[in-house]
């Protein structure tokens, strides 16, 4: 593998193409506004970039405006493939529902494409919380006694089994941690010490030193970590969320932190976003909030461009799209 340039990320699931309906090859539009990098990606994939028209067969959608997307699809029924800009697609639930279980359009997301920068951020939050950096960074005087624990040899529970989880397993390996993956099914995830279904989440929480949330936001995962789950965690456990704020009962988390439970929490995501000024989370003890910055535009644009290139190849060729969304499951 060639050496990376500084800050370069790669898509760890780029080669994982999934079977399914095959759209009709044709021009690809980018809305609401195109960029040179995405137009180059379309060309590199063997496609043709063109303004939206009756001939459009592929659409790269770059906003989270679901109603606007619905109108575009209504007005242009010839669109048979839609590339969404994010890994989490919960904001497009109504769009999926409107098309039911129809084979077309094929929906693809950016799931997995941002795994490297997000997993890197999750590790940074984990180390920060275990080392007590949230409180140390707020201190205005020399603090005694020394505090903080090492990540080496700890038990890490990762909720989710997508690209971020795969990358986390790779990044955490040097710390020789014991890893448990929690996912919808119980198919083993290579690299994990064990894999359990989400129905057994409460069984594995009491032994966890670190819990990292990396699952999709769905009706089933809303409030997945509530007061009951937080109480199951050891007082010395750390909670890290780089998925979606809806996975955590934030009121219960504030209460746990204020009661001295948990070594701390590292949150890149909250509910709502932006988190309002004055929200209790901002002043809760032992918490660090990074304002959904695990992946910056400078990191994501080249990664999304590569995903677009790969999926334009699928549109024009064998139909092997990467990041297919299951409209019924919602991710």
N, C-alpha and C positions, 0 to 999 in steps of 0.2 A: 504494500500500500504506500502511495506517495506521501511524503511529509506534508503536513498541513501548513498553510500560511497562518499568521497570527489571527486568532479569532474565528477561523474557518470552522463551520459545522457541516456535518453530513447527515443525510436522511437514512437512519438504520433500517427502515422498512421499504426502501425504494424498490427493491427487487421482489417484494411480496405482492404479486398481482393476484386478484381474486376473480374467479369466473362469474359470469352472469350475463344479463342481456347485452347485446351488442348494438350500439347506436349506429345511425347512418353517418358515414363520413361527410364532412362539410366544413364551411367556414366557422371560425371561432370569434366571438365577440368578447370584449372585456368591459364590464360596467361597474360603477358609474363612470369611471374614466380610466383609460388605459395608461400604461407606463412603458417606456422603452424596454425595460428588462423583461416584462411579461410578453411583449410582442416578439422579442428575440426568442423567448422560450417556445412560443407557439411555432415559429419558423423552424427552430431546431428540432421540434417534434414532428416535422413534416407536414404541419398544418398551414392554413392561411388565416391571418388575422384580417378581419373586416368589420366595419360598423354593423350594428344590429340591423337585421333585415329578415325578410321572409325566408331567405336562404340559410340563415344561421342554424347550425346544428349543435354547436358547443358554446357554452357560456361560462366565462370566468367571472364570478360575482365577488366583489371586493368589499362589500359592506355587510353589516349585520341587520339590515332593513328587510325583514321578512315580507311585510306587506308590499313593498316596492318590487321585490322579486316575484311575488305572486302575480302582480299586474303584468310584468314583463312576460312571464310564462303564459299567462292568459292571452296576451296579444300576439304571442309568437309560439304557437303550438308545435312548430317544427323543431324546437330545441329539444334535443334528446340526451344531452349530457350537461350537468351543472357542476362546476368546481366551486366549492365553498372555501372561504378564506381561513377558517379556524379549525382547530382540532375538535373543540366542543361545539356541537351544532344544535344545542337545545333551543336556541332562539328561532330556529327554522322548523319547529315542531308542527306548526300549523301548515306550513308548506308541504311537509311530508304527508300530513293527514289529508290534505286536499287531493293528493294523487293516490292515496290508499296504497294498495299493494301492486299497483301497475308496474310493469317492467321498465317503462320509460316515463320520465327521464331517468337516466342513471345519475345518482348523486354521489359525488366524491367529496371528501373533506381533507383537511390537512392533518388528520390524525397520524401520529407517528413522525411527521416531518419536523416538528419542533422538539423532538425528544431530547436531543443532546443539550441544547441550552437550558431547557426546563429541568432536566435531571441534574445538570450541573448546579443550578440554583437551589434545587432541593437539598443537595449535599451541603451547599454553603449554609442554608438555613439550619440543617441538622447540626452541623458543627457549631454554629453560632449559639444555638439554644443549649446544647450540652456544655459548652464552655462558659455559659452565663453572660454572653455578650450583650443581650438586651438590657440587663441592669447595669453592667459595667459601662456601656456606652452612654448611659444617662447620668453616671456619677460625676459629681463636681469636686470630689476630693478623693484622696488615696483610700482605697478600700481594703479592709482586713476583715476576716481572714481570706486567704486565697480559696477560690471556689472553681468548680468545673470538673467535668469527667471526660474520659477519653471514649472515642467511638470504637476502638479496637475490641473485637470479640463480643460486641453487643448483639442483642436479638432485635432484628428489624422486621417489622411487619409492613408490607407494601400492599395497599388496597388498590387493585387494578392490575391488568396484565397486558397492557398495550405497549407501544413503543417507549414511553417514558419508563415503565417498569423494567423493560428489557435493558435500557440504557443504565438505569439505576443499579441493576445487578452487576453490570460491568464496572461501573465507577466505584461501587462499594467493595468490590473484591479485595483490594489491597488492605482494607481494614479487617479482613477475615471475620466478617460478621456472619451470624446465623440468620438466614432470610426465609421468611414465610410470605408467599403470595396469596392474596385473597381475591378470588375472581368469581364470576357467575357460575362457572362449572368447576370441575375438579381435575381437568386435564393438566398434567404437570407442565410448568413453564421451565424450559431448559435454563440451568444456572441457579435456580432457587433450591434451597434445601428441602422445602416442602411447598405444596400448593393445596389450598383448601377452598371449598365453596363459600360464598358470602354467608350462607346460613350458619357457618361455624365461626363467624367473626368473633362473637363473644367468647368463644373458647380460647382463642389465641391472644386476645388482648391482655389478659393478666400477666403473661410472661414477657410482653414487649417492653424493650427499652426505648424504642423509637417506632412511631407509627407515621408512615408517609402516605398521604392520600393522593392517588394518581388515577382515579376512576372517572368515567364520564358522568355528567350531570343528567340524571333521568329521574322519573317519578320514583323509581325504586331506591335510588341513592340519596334522595333528599332527606336531610336529617339523619344520615347513616351513623354519624357520631353525635349522640345526644348525651343527656345527663347520665343515663344508665351505662353507656359505653365508657364515658370519661371516668365514672366511678370504678369501673373494672380495671383501669390502668393503674400501674404502680405510681405512688407519689413522685418517684424519680423518673418517670417516663416523659419523653418529649413527643409533641404532636406537630407535624409539618403538613401543611396543605398547599399544594401547587396545582390542584385540580379545579374546583369551583367552590365558591363560598357556601353554596347551598348544601354541601355534604356535611356541614358542621352546624349544630345548634349553637349559635354564637352566644346567646344569653347563658346557656349552660357552661360554655367554655369560660366566659368571664367569671362566673360564680366559682368554678373550680380553681381558677388562678388566684382569685381573691381569697379563697379558703386555704391557699398554700399547697393545693394539689397540683401535680405535674412540675417537672423541672422548668418547663416553659413551652411556648408555642411559637412556631415560625409560620407566618401566613403571607403568602403572595396573593391570595384571593380572599375576598370577603363577599358578604351579601348585605346590602347592595354594594355596587361599585359605581362611582367612587364611594368609599366609606365616609359618611358625613363627619364634618368637624364636630368634636365634642362627643362622638360615639364612645361608649365605655371601653371598647377594645383599645382605643388609642392610649389610654392611661392604665390599662390592666397591667399588673406586675408580670415580669418575665415573658413578655411577648414582643416579637419584632414583626412589623408589617412592612412589606416591600412594594405595595401599590401595583400589583400585577405587572411586574417588570422582569419576570423570569426570562422572557424573550422580547428583545427590543426590535423596533423596525429594521435596524441595521442587520440584525441577526436573521430575521424572518424573511425578508424580501428575497434573498438569493435561495433560501430553502424552498419557499413557495414557488419561485420560478422553476426550480428543478422538478417539483411535483407537477406543475403545469406541463412542462416539457414531456415528462413521462406519460401523463394521461392524454396529451394530444397524440402521442404515438399510439396509445391504445384506441383512441377515437378513429384514427386514420388506418389502423392496422388490425391487430388481433383481438381487440376488446378487453385486454387484460389490464383493467384499471387498478390503480393503487389507491387505497383509502376509501373503498366503497362504503357507503352508508347504508345501513339497514333501516329503511324508513319506518318500519313497524317498531323495531326496538328503539329507534331514536338515536343511534350512534353508529 
